[in-house]
Amino acid sequence: MPQLSLDATQAILEPLFPGLMGVRLVALEPERVLAELPVKAALCTTGGILHGGAYMAFADTLGAVGTFLNMPPGTRTTTTDSSTKFIAGARLGSTVTGECIALHRGRTTMVWQTMIRSAEGKLCAVVTQTQLVMPETPPQG
């Protein structure tokens, strides 16, 4: 299981899509990932509301990070299933917080649930996803 600091894990995200979005990791634990996402214009729909796809990508990142923290050496992960319930909007210029909790941490699959809240603490979305854990290189044969 990777033992990376918060800063080292953030550095992995920076050159990738989560870095482009502005995801900022706040806390990393084996069963919990906490992060923030500033609601900037590039992530919004008309009317200055955070786009549904941005909620989904934010949560997907947190579930993948949680899985990464729990994977054995020589493995990688990919999302196999994700379900999102949209509850409220987040406005341009605010910051949303995502708290991702492990529901299941198995050998080959992990299930994570992310609650995304507005700066005022209002629940905006709930995302549940399944992550597959597999060998880094496909078996030969």
N, C-alpha and C positions, 0 to 999 in steps of 0.2 A: 504494500500500500504506500503510495507516494507520501512523503513527509515534507511538504513544501510550506513555506511561510505564506502569509497573506500577500506580502509584497511580491514574492516569487510567482505565486499563482496569478496575481494581477498582471505581472509582466508577460505571462504566457498569453493572456487575453488581449493585451494592448494592440498587437499588430493584426488581430483577427476581427471578425464581424462584431463581437461584443465590445471591443475597443472602439470601433467606429461608432457604435450606438452610444457609447459613453458609460457602459456598465462599470460601477465602482464597488468592489468587494469590501464589505465592512467586517464580517466575522466568518470564520471557517471552523466547523466542528464536524466530526464524522457523521452526525445525524442532522446537521443544520447548517445552512448557508444563508447569510444575510447580505443583501446588496442594495445599492441605490441606482436609480436611473434618472438623470435630468430630462425633463420633458422639453425637448428642443424642437424647433419648427420642422426639421427634416424627419422627425418621427411622428408628426401629427397629420390628422385629416383636416379638411376645411373646417373652419371654426375654432382651430387651435386646441383640438382634443387629441390625446394620445391614440395613435392608430392601433387597432386590434392586433395587427401583426407584430407591432412593437411589444405589446404585452406578452404575446406568445414567444417571441424570440428572447425576451428578457428571462422569462420563466424557463425556457429550454436551456439557456445558458446555465442557470443556477442548478437545475437538475443534473446537467452534464458535469458541472464542477463537483457537486456532491458525490456523484458516482466516481469521478476521477480520484477523489480523496479516499475512496474505499476499495479501489481496484487492486488486485494483486499485480506484481511486476509482470511484464510481458503481455499485457492485455490492453485493449482499447474499448471505447464505448460508442454507441450510436443510439439515437432515440428511435423506438419502434412504434410508439403510440403516444398521443397527446390529446387531452380533452380540456377545452377552455370554457369557463362560464364567465361572461362579461356582466358586471354588476353596475359599475358607475364609471364615469369618465374622469380623466386627469387633465388639468389645464396646462397649456403652454406656459413655460416659465417656472413651473413647480417641479418637485422631485418626488418620484414614487419610490417606495421601499418594497423589496421582495424578500419574503421569508420562506425558505424552502426546507421542508421537513421530510426526512426519510420515513416512508410508510413500510417499506420492505427493502432489506439489503441482503440479497441472496448471492449465490456464487455466479449465476449466469444472468440474472435480471435484478434490477433495482427499481423501485417505484417511489417517486417523489411528488410531493404536493406543494405548490407555491401559492402563497397568499400575497397579492399585490395590493398595497394600500396607498392612498393619496397622502399628501403632506399633512392633511388634517386627521389622518388615521382612518378614513373611510375605506371600506373594502371596495376595490375596483374590479378585481378579477381573481378567479381561483383556477389554477392549472394543475392537472394531474398528468404525469407522464411516466412511461416505462422506458428504462434504459437497458439495452442489451450489453453484456460484458462478453467480449470474445478475444481470441488470440490476436496478437499484433499482425501476424502473417498467417494467411489461410493455410490449412494443412495441405501438404502435397499428396497427390494420389488420385 
